[in-house]
């Protein structure tokens, strides 16, 4: 017996050793769970980030499972996750989103469920919501929540319905006040999918397979598709003014595609009220989305309500603007704000990024820049030297000194192609001291917005054009100027449009053409170089397209008005008689061809270069 004892002892020792290893592993796992908490089946993603997907901690049994039958689910960020979130948040505002699956019911069960409200809440947890043991007391919870009635989503079917909800973190929080987790409450069974940390966004988006809602930091309700949304809480998330270190957010609107757009004088529109400001969004070929700079609206942080054709609206989201749009210095801004021209005329000067000018880019035509400048004197510093170089008879191709310009007038509004701009600055660089500060700012703006490029051989044109108007002009003149100059911008960049203009130009009778050229020659402030065929076609088109086609202020009446002007009649009386006798009809006929072309191609029209109407 003694001979067999030792081998048995070795076996037992080995077995005890194995058991001890497994026990040790179990103790380690238990210790990790005790110290780190139980983890949810849901994952946590950092959208557009280098950080890897992680699990989120569960503070109660509902949170540990993917399904919630009823009640609260409390989720906590790990210390690492919270540090990552806060580091991202310090650079850009953040929201935490979650995809939710809602249980549907059939027939009698469906009728039973929808008899009473099915509440769903989503919100943040803070340190104050947790006791020393890390337990949440729902009795004492006082945080803001966003919520819905799940009957907005429950369907009479056997499958699940879905929605995604994002809740925004209030701006300017320190780490101690930063959320430590999220909570969900549901009266009805739901499935909790993954959580996402994403750039802040507020509003709704029905354009995808799953409806998306995003609420501001003060909470609120969601889920009712009635074309109305409360953006007043956006002030808790985004900058409310443009400063040297902050840029106001932007709205993105989406629309369903349509095949019929109406006519130029009865165009299909979606109408909306933005904080008391009425806007109309014209539908046009190839345009199913629009961007609105909040800085160009009168009350951007308020209720938005879509009225006429609201069923066409698929999206209305407020997002952070690009930091590239921040001023370079208190009196210099280079990158242009993208916009529809319809908002330029009503934009508040108090929201400009500099005190004396603002620069925009036409959202339909990349590179076409709009300058809105405080007064004529400042506008002259930017563009008068260019005006003489580009268009004035006797001065074209020359860069005049300040002494040579003296008190001579350029224009009250301006337009220049990328080619003209690059040629001007190539010549100017041979004697750069002639340029003033505003012209050097203009050069930086052109380069940064890729209108022209600087190469080893000099400046070369890239795309677009520049137009300019001034706040000093009366409102009715600003409206006319922006149409006139904008059509020049389109002429510069679009060859097919130039060819259409040329076809109309060459079919107009000699007397009609002699009148408009005689008018230009009679006005010393214009002084166009009539030997420049390209310029003549461009101006002919713009003078026709700067006002509406028909009506009291239409094309025909405009040219009759010019024929009745004393300075014009004294210079060319016979030609004025012709226009009055024909009642300007020859100009209207030319305008009709151009108007039809503009509407069919872009949804624009004579006298209107915008798709947004401000009422």
Protein Blocks (a to p, Z undefined) as FASTA:
>chain_A
ZZmmmmmmmmmmmmmmmmmmmmmmmmmmmmmmmmnopadfbdcddehiabdcdddddfbf
klmpmbdfbdcddddddfklmmmmmmmmmmpccdddddddddddehjlmmmmmmpccddd
dddddfklpcfkopacfklpcbdcddddfklmoccdfbdcdddddddddehiafklpcfb
dcdddfbdcdddddddddddedddfkbmbdcddddfkbpaehiaghpacfklmmmmmccb
dcfkbccddddddddddfbebjfklccdddddeehiacdddddehiabdcddfklpfblc
ccdddfehklmpmbdcdddddfklpcfbfkbcfbdcdddfklmmmpcfklpcbfkbccdd
dfklghiacdddfblmlmmmmmmmmmmmmmpghigoiacdfklnmmacfbfbdcddfklm
mmmmmmmmmmmmlpcfklmmmmmmmmmnomaccdfkbccdfedcdddddfkbcfklmmmm
mmmmmmmmmmmmmmklmmmmmmmmmmpcfklmmmmmmmmmmpmklopafklmklmmmmmm
mmmmmpcfbdjklmklmmmmmmmpmklmmmmmmlmmmmmmnnommmmmmmmmmmmmmmmm
nopaehiabfbdcZZ
